[in-house]
Amino acid sequence: MDLKNKVALVTGAGVRLGQSIAVRLAQLGMRVIIHYHQSEKGAKQTAKLTNGGNYQHFVIQANLKDISSIKMLVRKSEEKLGPISVLINNAADFFPTPFFSTNEEDWNHLFEINLKAPFFLSQSVAKNMKKQGEGKIINLADVSVDRPWTGFLPYCASKAGLCSLTKGLARTLAPEIQVNAIAPGTVLPPPNHSEMDIVSSVENSLLKRIGSSEDIVNAVEYLLKSDFVTGTILPVDGGRSIH
Ligand SMILES: NC(=O)c1ccc[n+]([C@@H]2O[C@H](COP(=O)([O-])OP(=O)(O)OC[C@H]3O[C@@H](n4cnc5c(N)ncnc54)[C@H](OP(=O)(O)O)[C@@H]3O)[C@@H](O)[C@H]2O)c1
């Protein structure tokens, strides 16, 4: 796909990985829909960082737990910038859920944002992608999908579901739309990660370091530029998944 001037929606683009992905897509000449939920300031900063070129971008708020908000997000974005060619399902939530104290609310929350939202976002953009004859969807999964972490089972299960969804969408939406996932290892530890958590991420990798947002953004760029790859889960984890 020629990326120049095409429209990309990046969810959770006001902070961290989502922001870095949005900035790279803008550098590649795409017009970017910068979605945020609570990080309005961050989203405005992303817009500033993407405004180096002459391209048009659009900042929009939505709670992705709600299907009507997802539909509103896609409708308003397409009204503003035209049909979406690239969807990056980056938004997610992550917190510990010790087995015996996990409640239904925790479970539903993690599945709604991590799995239900990517499904309905894909559904909302796919018709126009099919009409255009091309489209790419990239889902941000996690290194933990094959060896789930105790203490984080709903998160890991939601991301494992996202990998299954990636393959299912690739089959459903071919040949026009390519759907892939990236499974990052630790690249940007959450702010509440202890020094010990980071040491353990390093020790549990083959390359003996944590990654950077750049490593993930490079993988996104690779998948966007590859026209013969679909239904794959690309680990970008310093070898942690096979350690
Ligand atoms: N960071 C890592 O090392 C790492 C490792 C493995 C996998 N990943 C995956 O990579 C992706 C990005 O990671 P990250 O660490 O940059 O994520 P993050 O800092 O936790 O950011 C999460 C994003 O999701 C958005 N979000 C959360 N709840 C939402 C809701 N209800 N509606 C809409 N948006 C919502 C947030 O938006 P607001 O801030 O605007 O509220 C935020 O932009 C995630 O899918 C994560 O699971 C990251």
The ligand as a Gaussian input file, in Angstrom:
#p B3LYP/6-31G(d) Opt

LIG

0 1
 N        4.566000      -0.791000      27.134000
 C        4.987000      -2.037000      26.988000
 O        6.120000      -2.376000      27.356000
 C        4.063000      -3.052000      26.380000
 C        4.402000      -4.404000      26.461000
 C        3.557000      -5.337000      25.895000
 C        2.404000      -4.928000      25.241000
 N        2.103000      -3.612000      25.171000
 C        0.855000      -3.210000      24.476000
 O        1.140000      -2.095000      23.625000
 C        0.051000      -1.162000      23.664000
 C        0.523000       0.210000      24.140000
 O        1.195000       0.067000      25.365000
 P        1.455000       1.304000      26.353000
 O        2.275000       0.784000      27.467000
 O        1.895000       2.480000      25.561000
 O       -0.038000       1.540000      26.877000
 P       -0.518000       2.544000      28.040000
 O        0.547000       3.490000      28.417000
 O       -1.130000       1.694000      29.106000
 O       -1.648000       3.366000      27.289000
 C       -2.884000       2.806000      27.113000
 C       -3.672000       3.634000      26.139000
 O       -4.983000       3.070000      26.085000
 C       -5.928000       4.112000      26.166000
 N       -7.127000       3.655000      26.876000
 C       -7.195000       3.025000      28.081000
 N       -8.498000       2.821000      28.416000
 C       -9.250000       3.340000      27.395000
 C      -10.650000       3.439000      27.152000
 N      -11.561000       2.980000      28.009000
 N      -11.046000       4.023000      25.992000
 C      -10.138000       4.483000      25.110000
 N       -8.810000       4.423000      25.278000
 C       -8.362000       3.856000      26.411000
 C       -5.270000       5.217000      26.993000
 O       -5.844000       6.461000      26.597000
 P       -5.794000       7.786000      27.556000
 O       -4.392000       7.851000      28.115000
 O       -6.109000       8.882000      26.604000
 O       -6.836000       7.616000      28.604000
 C       -3.804000       5.079000      26.586000
 O       -3.538000       5.900000      25.483000
 C       -0.999000      -1.783000      24.572000
 O       -1.910000      -2.496000      23.790000
 C       -0.199000      -2.714000      25.458000
 O       -0.965000      -3.781000      25.970000
 C        2.901000      -2.655000      25.735000

